[in-house]
């Protein structure tokens, strides 16, 4: 990654952090760097809201170490969490992701598909909701046709 940055004229270096530095919330929050990490965008652990910014007041324990804040996201995220209807909630989530990518501070580079194979004639399997890990979460709705 550093080589790609250098190729476009941005000075960069790779620095490995020791265990103490990796677990030091204040150090990680203040460390000037670009980070490429795998963060699951799920409802409960979504890190990019103002309330999760690491600060001295929360002893640097927030999950938003970059200090990213967007009023649109801070307004929409409680609605995402409080909306029962799947389609309405997904629409709000899309609006949140659009706000994030418009700022180009947090950029989603890839999504991990979760395919599910099942036999012809079985009706009811659905894609899992974003926070669910089990592929058979709605099995009570399945039926043979």
C-alpha angles and dihedrals in degrees: 000000000000089000091056090052091049091049090062093045103264114132109232141163135187115239123185115213122218121234093261091053092046092055096042104099094193093050092047092048094051098038109112105228149116113248128202109192141149109250121171113227101221131148100253100040101039101142105191102084124106093243091064097052111127110246139159088254092063093038090250091291101128122111094228098083094161091061092233114173131176121172091212092057092044088054097044101041097071087050090052090052094044100046116101099187109088096214094047091047092049090050090054090047090053089052089052092050091048090053090050096049092045088061091048090211095109113030124186106220101179144000124219112228119215108206120195123198122201137164123274111262095038110116125193111043109130136183109274119253115256097264098042122101100184117085093208097054095133100038093134087069095055122107140167117248 
